[in-house]
Amino acid sequence: MSQDRLELLSQLPLRDNLRGLSPYGAPQIDVPVQLNVNENTHPMPQAVVDAITEAVREAAATLYRYPDREFVALREDLAAYLGHGLTFENLWAANGSNEVLQQILQAFGGPGRTLLSFPPTYSMYPLLASGTDTGYLEGKRTGDYTLSADDAARQVIEHEPNIVFLCSPNNPTGTALGLDVIEAVYEAGEAFNTIVVVDEAYAEFALAGTRSALTLLPGRERLIVTRTMSKAFALAGARLGYLAAAAQVVDALRLVRLPYHLSAVTQATARAALAHADVLLDNVEDIKRQRDRIVSELTALGLVPAVSDSNFVTFGRLTDPNAVFEALLADGIIVRNNGLPGQLRVTAGTEAETSAFLNSLRAYLEAHPEARA
């Protein structure tokens, strides 16, 4: 935003807690290899394109009517996909998981209430807190960005938050939390009636043996697990996020949702994709192979990639991440510079995109041996 626009903005009667903030947004630069925003880089399978096209065509005939505001059929499909004994009453959805998180804060946050999370983590959390006038508390991680059960529980007891957001797998580091951390946070928040949200946007990409927080839902009425169809289902452009929780949590979100917030076209698109989950999850397996390839080859290059349960890899031991970022960009490849010291993040692309990234990075490091710390 230009300085002139910032000055004009400052003259408006903006809420005090929004002054000085910048809107969320990763760079959108039109280059051949875009590996900076954790999209599913694999093309949508033609069978799924055809199914979505037909579903939207049918929905178009009824667009003069409001959509099903309870989107029961979609919630039933989501429950069937997740399993774990969930029913449609345990599911809720909105326009991307960001809107789901916003609705949670609208229902359980607000003035005089607080949200605790543990940076570095998803950068939208403090922005969502500001937008709902919820106080944002920054928890602490260890130097290697891990979070233990005892340390997380201690910080919950110290801060007494109304809500805790746990990102697992974490963005930008990519590593999943152990279920013991989630259990400890939930138990520590018992005395404060704390809502605990586990953001599992990248759950489908987790390493073998990684258990979902969905397994912890029974008997925990203050636990919420959020998911998205943007990543594994390649629907970033459709905007469909959802959650699983106790039925009374879903009832609470009905109090703050906008009328008919989920369009008929969105519902039709999501249902068609869910009907082809097996085809889309085949792409997920290929993405995981490319992710593991990135981890292996970055290690061979003398860099330090984090353990990744996601469709991206954060890697370090760079003396000047900005210089590496610019060199890759000059080769038509964009990755993400999150500002973490000595580190960059790259999305696992197609085999060709992954090769382009690795070849460019290898050539840069060979020409600039001082680039490795």
Disulfide bonds with the S-S distance in Angstrom:
none
